[in-house]
Amino acid sequence: MVAFRSMRRLLLTALVILTAVAAMPPSASAALISTEQEIRIGRDAARDLERRYGVDADPVRTRRMTAVGGRLTALSARRDLPWRFRILAVREMNAVSLPGGFIYVTRGMLDSLRSDDELAYVLAHEIAHVNQRHHVRLIEQYFALSIVITLLFGGNATTGQIADFVGFLLTRGFSRGREFEADDVGVGFAHRAGFRADAGLAVLERLRAIEGRDPSQVEVLFRTHPGLADRIVRMRRRLRDLGYRVGHARTVPVGVAAA
């Protein structure tokens, strides 16, 4: 009887928590998972991701990513996170962020980028996901029973739960609204950090061209993102708001003569 009552209380508590999560606006629901728990989940997820794909530990390229990323994270509202930038040993073009500030760019994506400005856009987009706590909201929305309840009762996410989360992130990604938000916030980070924010438009236009010729090169996360055409339209609007003159083929910041 005691065990039954304990189980009943546990189930009732879980039901109350899940109801509260469903009723909360997105900005409020993120408070259910603390920053410490988010970092712990992210660190475990990073181990899982690196075990799956391997890491390219080239010191020069890694230092370059860390330097560009550091300029961007200095503008984040979450400077207390243990931000880390690494290269996945994968030929497809992709980038992914994990909870707590663990950012990855594939070798294929890094090879395709033509400047630090373009790298800044790719990293800023992923940093923006973390800055906006998109991963935490994703966990609470889709993994409430398996992860949130465990955390709330003092436990740690299991290896299986972490693997499920990483798999979900790689195959489905974020909603259209959160991807658009990451583009908007990321472009702002790049611009404020002193990079040419219009380089992000060049990256998206190149990815769109590659996608038309060889969809396999643009890996899973870019297929789960909103259509590249939609992102390009929105980015042009964002760049105009930042003071860039945006043409059909290229962009020029106001006050800078075109070459």
Backbone hydrogen bonds, N-H to C=O, Kabsch-Sander energy under -0.5 kcal/mol:
donor,donor_aa,acceptor,acceptor_aa,energy
5,R,1,M,-2.6
6,S,2,V,-2.5
7,M,3,A,-2.5
8,R,4,F,-2.5
9,R,5,R,-2.6
10,L,6,S,-2.3
11,L,7,M,-2.6
12,L,8,R,-2.6
13,T,9,R,-2.7
14,A,10,L,-2.5
15,L,11,L,-2.3
16,V,12,L,-2.4
17,I,13,T,-2.4
18,L,14,A,-2.8
19,T,15,L,-2.4
20,A,16,V,-2.3
21,V,17,I,-2.6
22,A,18,L,-2.3
23,A,19,T,-1.8
24,M,20,A,-1.6
28,A,25,P,-1.1
29,S,25,P,-2.0
30,A,26,P,-1.0
31,A,28,A,-1.7
32,L,29,S,-1.8
33,I,30,A,-1.1
34,S,32,L,-0.5
38,E,34,S,-2.4
39,I,35,T,-2.5
40,R,36,E,-2.0
41,I,37,Q,-2.5
42,G,38,E,-2.7
43,R,39,I,-2.7
44,D,40,R,-2.0
45,A,41,I,-2.7
46,A,42,G,-2.5
47,R,43,R,-1.8
48,D,44,D,-1.9
49,L,45,A,-2.7
50,E,46,A,-2.7
51,R,47,R,-1.9
52,R,48,D,-1.8
53,Y,49,L,-2.1
54,G,50,E,-2.2
56,D,87,I,-2.6
57,A,55,V,-0.8
62,T,58,D,-2.3
63,R,59,P,-2.3
64,R,60,V,-2.0
65,M,61,R,-2.3
66,T,62,T,-2.5
67,A,63,R,-2.5
68,V,64,R,-2.4
69,G,65,M,-3.0
70,G,66,T,-2.3
71,R,67,A,-1.5
72,L,68,V,-1.3
73,T,69,G,-2.9
74,A,70,G,-1.3
75,L,72,L,-1.8
76,S,73,T,-1.1
81,L,78,R,-1.6
83,W,81,L,-1.9
84,R,101,G,-2.4
86,R,103,I,-2.2
87,I,56,D,-0.6
88,L,86,R,-0.5
88,L,105,V,-1.8
89,A,54,G,-2.2
90,V,88,L,-2.3
93,M,217,Q,-2.8
94,N,92,E,-0.6
96,V,104,Y,-2.5
98,L,102,F,-2.0
101,G,98,L,-1.4
102,F,98,L,-1.0
103,I,84,R,-3.2
103,I,101,G,-0.7
104,Y,96,V,-2.9
105,V,86,R,-1.8
106,T,94,N,-2.3
107,R,88,L,-2.1
108,G,90,V,-2.3
108,G,92,E,-0.6
109,M,92,E,-0.7
110,L,106,T,-2.6
111,D,107,R,-2.5
112,S,108,G,-1.1
113,L,109,M,-0.9
113,L,110,L,-0.8
119,L,115,S,-2.0
120,A,116,D,-2.6
121,Y,117,D,-1.6
122,V,118,E,-2.0
123,L,119,L,-2.7
124,A,120,A,-2.8
125,H,121,Y,-2.3
126,E,122,V,-1.5
127,I,123,L,-2.9
128,A,124,A,-2.4
129,H,125,H,-1.3
130,V,126,E,-1.4
131,N,127,I,-3.0
132,Q,128,A,-2.5
133,R,130,V,-1.6
134,H,129,H,-2.5
137,R,133,R,-1.8
138,L,134,H,-2.1
139,I,135,H,-2.7
140,E,136,V,-2.4
141,Q,137,R,-2.0
142,Y,138,L,-2.6
143,F,139,I,-2.6
147,I,143,F,-2.9
148,V,143,F,-1.2
149,I,144,A,-2.1
151,L,147,I,-2.6
152,L,148,V,-2.7
153,F,149,I,-1.4
154,G,151,L,-1.9
155,G,150,T,-2.6
162,I,158,T,-2.4
163,A,159,T,-2.5
164,D,160,G,-2.3
165,F,161,Q,-2.2
166,V,162,I,-2.6
167,G,163,A,-2.6
168,F,164,D,-2.4
169,L,165,F,-2.6
170,L,166,V,-2.4
171,T,167,G,-1.9
172,R,168,F,-2.6
173,G,168,F,-1.1
179,E,175,S,-2.1
180,F,176,R,-2.8
181,E,177,G,-2.1
182,A,178,R,-2.3
183,D,179,E,-2.0
184,D,180,F,-2.6
185,V,181,E,-3.1
186,G,182,A,-2.4
187,V,183,D,-2.6
188,G,184,D,-1.6
189,F,185,V,-2.2
190,A,186,G,-2.6
191,H,187,V,-2.4
192,R,188,G,-2.5
193,A,189,F,-2.0
194,G,191,H,-1.4
195,F,190,A,-2.4
197,A,195,F,-0.9
199,A,196,R,-1.7
200,G,197,A,-1.5
201,L,198,D,-0.7
202,A,198,D,-1.4
203,V,199,A,-2.0
204,L,200,G,-2.3
205,E,201,L,-2.5
206,R,202,A,-2.1
207,L,203,V,-2.5
208,R,204,L,-2.3
209,A,205,E,-1.8
210,I,206,R,-2.4
211,E,207,L,-2.9
212,G,208,R,-1.6
213,R,209,A,-1.3
214,D,210,I,-3.8
217,Q,214,D,-2.0
218,V,214,D,-0.5
218,V,215,P,-0.9
219,E,93,M,-1.3
219,E,217,Q,-1.0
222,F,219,E,-1.4
223,R,219,E,-1.0
223,R,220,V,-0.9
224,T,220,V,-1.4
225,H,221,L,-1.1
231,R,227,G,-1.9
232,I,228,L,-2.4
233,V,229,A,-2.0
234,R,230,D,-2.1
235,M,231,R,-2.5
236,R,232,I,-2.3
237,R,233,V,-1.6
238,R,234,R,-2.2
239,L,235,M,-2.8
240,R,236,R,-2.0
241,D,237,R,-1.8
242,L,238,R,-1.3
243,G,240,R,-1.4
244,Y,239,L,-2.6
245,R,252,V,-3.1
246,V,244,Y,-0.7
247,G,245,R,-0.6
247,G,250,R,-2.4
252,V,245,R,-2.7
254,V,243,G,-2.2
256,V,253,P,-2.1
257,A,255,G,-0.5
